[in-house]
Amino acid sequence: MKKIIGLSCGKKNGNCETFLKAAAMGAEEFGVETEIIRAMSLKVLPCRGCQVCFETGKCILKDDVDWILEKTMVEDAGLIVSVPCYHIRANAYFICINDRMLHVQRHNVDVLKKTRVGAIIGVGGSGYDAWASLNLTTANIFVQHTRVLVDQIQVNQCALREWNLWMQQGGTLTSHTHQVRVEDTDYEKIWELWPQKYDPVDFKRRALERARELGRSVARAMSMPIEEVKYMGEQSAVSCPVCHGNVLVVPEDLPYVGCPVCWVRGVISVNDGKIKVEWNMEDAKHPRFSIESEEHHWYWLGKHGEKRLKDEEKLNELTKGFSSYGKIIKP
Amino acid sequence: MKKLIGLSCGRKNGNSETLLKAAAMGAEELGAETEIIRAMDLRVLPCNACRGCLKTGQCVKKDDTDWILEKTVMGDTGLIVAAPVYHVRTNGYLLCISEKMNHVWRKDCDVLKKTRVGAVISVGGSGYDGWASLGLTTVNLFVQHIRLLVDQIQVIHAAEKGAVLTPTHRDTLGRAKELGRNVVRAMDMPLEKREYIGVGNAAGLPHISPEGEVSCPVCHCNVVFVPDDLPNIACPICRVRGVVSVDDGKMKVNWNMEDAKHPRFSYEGEVHHMEWLANHRKEEEPALVLGSTKKLMKEYAAYGKFIKPEET
């Protein structure tokens, strides 16, 4: 890895792009150059699930996503993805690019080997009351396939320390976000409850410096053996050992939880009055997006598809009844 | 005649569409007509955040999303959304439509009042090991603004076209029809009697994820967010807080039911958020016009090696 590919899914000269540039400046201090892709100036369409790409290795839609995927997935480079949060999760420019990645990894399986490093910058317009809580989660669903995650930040423009993990040095502010919902509080009153207010200029300055440090972390990680790379980001007290996210899925019941991104299982337990998650560290060695698990997934889908092929004729008969049903409307 | 809008974000005659049709058939038994939108037949593009729509009331991009949003967000109808799971969460078609909704409901904020009902069908090609775990969660990010959710199903192991019509999925089809009936039943009830009718633990239905024991009282999804530390959690969609506790050896979540009356996407929650954003913008404005800020903006605008595909 001699350079970094920076993918910004935000507006020209917007916050995502600016923080990505700050990261690029940090990497530049270590002699590492960043090439920046501004997705919003390119053509990006959603995936139609036609599966032609699996056969041909190319998407049939006429847009720039194959080129973006070539740069971000295949090139021997570090990767920094900078994504704005729209409606609690990463925006659709990013999602559309992510959706269409499969043929690239199928035709270049080695990209799934974790020999390269990456980082994520997430930006939330507000971010209080978990308004940006699925941004890093959805961004990791793309990055985890091809990179070892070195750092990530979610910069929430509310500027509340309580809702900006990266501002909480040395441990999270336990239960502050639980005590009160900003939604239930007058705009001015929140500063009485949470007095450490940053003014907009100071907040921006700190965030730019933190983004710059993210760039330095990526550059440093690029020059060390991959097995020595460590995660440099802040973590909440409950944090997946692979993606370091703090979102859990509870498929059946407590105490059993899992990371929805990585499918590392966990058990919530109480020890000496303290409640925490015991993560399954064997799962963490082979998470969902490790090369072994991805190969298993393709194998599983193949076996599952085989079962269906045996009944193709019968299925087509059944489908006839449905394909003609329904009042489909258009503009 | 009771009307439903069905929005399918899957392939023509794919599993999402087929299950939506099954739901429409169930609704038809109870006298409701469903008009179906097949998003993949229409032009759908992501949002550029240019804010043209907030000024003009129309998206500047030449696609069909405004029309789709008019049909699904406005209008006195029930709503059923059916979408495939791509990469653990719902797909780009649904998320493009969802993120461009703001200027539509801002024409009439009353559409945020939960006087209409809706349901969600999410379909995963696999779904073992949590492969579909953010499916319902991410579709709820759209539906929770504009409907009271009365039912939802996460179907798993339905990959190829026609999969939900195989014998393995016989119960899936029946369940989708029941979802359609549930929506119409809810439409026939007075507002205060409407509630989530989603089935609990679906033992014996191996290809439908059971609704877990830990589910948000508003969106009924089983994904939680831990911003600081246990035992304090929250639903990322609805912002209902919860506390994990152990009673008689059984671990469970105590949900804050006051929060559940005013979740994130309640009318009051959304109005608050818009006011908050307006206040915040007023705070930022003086800082944005500072000489030092403008200087930095110029420096950053000029920095960076941008790359694009070569013109061939």
Interface residues (C-beta under 8 A of the other chain):
Chain A: G10 K11 N13 G14 E17 T18 K21 A22 A24 M25 E33 T34 E35 I36 I37 R38 M40 S41 L42 V44 L45 P46 C47 R48 G49 C50 D64 W67 K71 P84 Y86 H87 I88 R89 N91 A92 Y93 I95 C96 N98 D99 G125 S126 Y128 D129 A130 W131 S133 L134 T137 T138 I141 F142 Q157 C158 W163 L165 T172 L173 T174 S175 H176 T177 H178 R181 V182 E183 D184 Y187 D199 P200 V201 K204 S236 A237 V238 N246 V247 L248 V249 V250 P251 E252 D253 L254 P255 V257 G258 P260 V261 W263 I268 V270 I275 K276 V277 R288 H297 W300 L301 H304 G305 R308 D311 L315 N316 L318 T319 F322 S323 Y325 G326 K327 I328 I329 K330 P331
Chain B: G10 R11 N13 G14 T18 K21 A22 A24 M25 E33 T34 E35 I36 I37 R38 M40 D41 L42 V44 L45 P46 C47 N48 A49 C50 D64 W67 K71 P84 Y86 H87 V88 R89 N91 G92 Y93 L95 C96 S98 E99 G125 S126 Y128 D129 G130 W131 S133 L134 T137 T138 L141 F142 H157 A159 E160 K161 G162 A163 L165 T166 S209 P210 G212 E213 V214 N222 V223 V224 F225 V226 P227 D228 D229 L230 P231 N232 I233 A234 P236 I237 R239 R241 V243 V244 V246 M251 K252 V253 D259 H262 R264 G269 H272 H273 E275 W276 L277 N279 H280 E283 E284 A287 L290 S292 T293 M297 Y300 A301 Y303 G304 K305 F306 I307 K308 P309
